[in-house]
Amino acid sequence: MNIRAKIYGGASATEESLLKSKKPKGAKADTLQSVAVPREASRSSNNRGEDRHRLTDERARITHNGRDVDVELINLSGGGAMVAGRFRPLLWDRVELHLGNHGTIECAVRWIREPRVGLEFAHETRLDWPSDQVATVLRHVIERTFPHISFPQSEQPAPRQAVEDPHDEQRAAPRHPLIWNGTLHHDYQSDPVRVRNISSTGAMIETNAKVRVGATPLFELSEAISVSAIVEWAVGDQVGLRFQEPFNVEMLAEARPTVANTSDWTPPTYLGKTVKNDDRWGRADLAELRDQLEGFIRH
């Protein structure tokens, strides 16, 4: 380079620039894709579909083999949950997941990748009333909603004895395949919901809508059945409702349920094909339920 020519001018002044321009390194103008971001580790699973169910610092309680265990609630979707904690279940063990008031749901262990455990929710709506009341309501529901499942004509049942059998109240109501659905009217909108469990004081529902804790929605089970409620908690797509007035279980007979699909659980994508979509819930179909109810009510 001729410095003198650059300062005083001359024929060779334009031969080359005083400072060489740097070549761009990394990003190019207006081209975000040109930036290469190195990853410390390769992606080991496809969790894009589960992102909206991912939870942070959520805790829950599991009841397994009669023992309560605090667990981390990693995600919660419509079909189940992923938890991590100090309990060692076996595949298809039954556990109860407690999310809050009115938020107990029966689950089955579908996969185990220590320390994480995958739970599948029970399909049917859980009815938290004494077993005799549940059996009576189930019979009325079948007679009204599924008339093709007929009950044999029978005499009126004998009146109950004054002294009750102490083991009678411990009888579990027959397992049923029925799901109640409804509508939640809240914050100037209405959204369909699935009833996971219901009792005289509250319910746990499932909905894709964002529900505000502290809201006072109207919970509608049919055109004739509506209950005023308060939202006590919301985790993922599960919501806990507290009723402002006691709910009568007999009203459920007026709402039309649907029958659960025995194979509506889909394994998460990150499990690949390692989990079979079989069904071991032992759920009775409507005809079997009719026979069970007949024996239960006569007992």
Residue pairs with C-beta under 8 A, 6 or more apart in sequence:
1 16
1 18
2 10
2 12
2 13
2 15
4 10
5 11
5 12
5 13
6 13
6 18
26 34
26 35
27 34
27 35
28 34
45 269
45 270
46 269
46 270
47 54
47 269
47 270
49 268
49 269
50 75
50 77
50 268
50 269
50 270
53 75
53 76
53 77
53 236
53 237
54 74
54 75
55 73
55 74
55 75
55 76
55 235
55 236
58 72
58 73
58 76
58 235
59 70
59 71
59 72
59 73
60 70
60 71
60 72
60 73
60 81
60 83
60 97
60 98
60 99
61 68
61 69
61 70
61 71
61 97
61 98
62 68
62 69
62 70
62 71
62 83
62 85
62 87
62 95
62 96
62 97
62 98
63 69
63 95
63 96
63 98
64 87
64 89
64 93
64 95
65 93
67 87
69 85
69 86
69 87
70 85
71 83
71 84
71 85
71 87
72 83
72 84
72 85
73 81
73 82
73 83
73 99
73 235
74 81
74 82
74 83
74 84
74 116
75 81
75 82
75 236
76 82
76 235
76 236
76 237
76 238
77 236
77 237
78 121
78 194
78 206
78 237
79 120
79 121
79 264
79 265
79 266
80 107
80 110
80 118
80 119
80 120
80 121
80 265
81 97
81 107
81 118
81 119
81 121
82 116
82 117
82 118
82 119
83 97
83 116
83 117
83 119
84 115
84 116
84 117
85 115
85 117
87 117
89 95
89 109
89 112
89 117
90 109
91 109
91 110
91 111
91 112
92 108
92 109
92 110
92 280
93 108
93 109
94 106
94 107
94 108
95 106
95 107
95 108
95 109
95 119
96 104
96 105
96 106
96 107
97 104
97 105
97 107
97 119
98 104
99 105
99 204
99 233
99 235
99 238
99 240
100 232
100 233
100 235
100 240
101 202
101 232
101 233
101 240
101 242
102 197
102 199
102 201
102 202
102 203
102 204
102 232
102 240
102 241
102 242
103 204
103 233
103 235
103 238
103 240
104 126
104 197
104 204
105 121
105 122
105 126
105 196
105 197
105 204
106 121
106 122
106 126
107 119
107 120
107 121
107 122
108 119
108 120
108 122
108 280
108 281
109 117
109 118
109 119
110 118
110 119
110 120
110 265
110 267
110 275
111 117
111 118
111 267
111 271
111 274
111 275
112 118
118 268
118 271
118 275
120 265
121 196
122 281
123 177
123 179
123 260
123 261
123 262
123 264
123 281
123 283
124 175
124 176
124 177
124 178
124 179
124 260
124 283
125 178
125 179
125 180
125 195
125 196
125 197
125 198
125 257
126 196
126 197
126 198
127 134
127 137
127 173
127 197
127 198
127 199
127 249
127 252
128 197
128 198
128 199
129 137
129 199
129 200
129 249
130 169
131 169
131 171
131 172
131 173
131 296
132 173
133 249
134 173
134 249
135 173
135 174
135 293
135 296
135 297
136 297
137 249
137 250
137 252
137 253
138 173
138 174
138 176
138 178
138 289
138 293
139 151
139 293
139 297
140 250
140 253
141 178
141 252
141 253
141 257
142 149
142 151
142 286
142 289
142 290
142 293
143 151
144 253
144 254
144 256
145 256
145 257
146 286
149 286
149 287
149 290
151 290
151 293
151 294
152 294
154 294
154 298
157 297
157 298
171 296
171 299
173 296
174 284
174 289
174 292
174 293
174 296
175 281
175 282
175 283
175 284
175 289
176 283
176 284
176 289
177 259
177 260
177 262
177 283
177 284
177 285
177 286
177 289
178 257
178 258
178 259
178 260
179 194
179 195
179 257
179 258
179 259
179 260
180 194
180 195
180 198
180 221
180 252
180 255
180 257
181 192
181 193
181 194
181 195
181 257
181 258
182 192
182 193
182 195
182 205
182 219
182 220
182 221
182 222
182 255
183 190
183 191
183 192
183 193
183 219
183 220
184 190
184 191
184 193
184 205
184 207
184 209
184 211
184 217
184 218
184 219
184 220
184 239
185 217
185 218
185 219
185 220
186 209
186 211
186 212
186 215
186 217
186 218
186 231
187 212
187 215
187 217
189 209
191 207
191 208
191 209
192 207
193 205
193 206
193 207
193 219
193 239
194 205
194 206
194 207
195 203
195 204
195 205
195 221
196 203
196 204
196 205
196 206
196 238
197 203
197 204
198 204
198 247
198 252
199 247
200 243
200 246
200 247
200 248
200 249
201 242
201 243
201 246
201 247
202 229
202 232
202 240
202 241
202 242
202 243
203 219
203 229
203 240
203 241
203 243
204 238
204 239
204 240
204 241
205 219
205 238
205 239
205 241
206 237
206 238
206 239
207 237
207 239
208 237
210 234
211 217
211 231
211 234
211 239
212 231
212 234
213 231
213 232
213 233
213 234
214 230
214 231
215 230
215 231
216 228
216 229
216 230
216 231
216 244
217 229
217 231
217 241
218 226
218 227
218 228
218 229
219 226
219 227
219 228
219 229
219 241
219 243
220 226
220 227
221 227
221 251
221 252
221 254
221 255
222 254
222 255
222 256
224 254
225 251
225 254
225 255
227 243
227 244
227 245
227 247
228 243
228 244
228 245
229 241
229 242
229 243
229 244
230 241
230 242
230 244
231 239
231 240
231 241
232 240
232 241
232 242
233 239
233 240
234 240
259 286
260 283
262 279
262 281
262 283
263 277
263 279
265 277
265 279
266 277
267 273
267 274
267 275
267 277
284 292
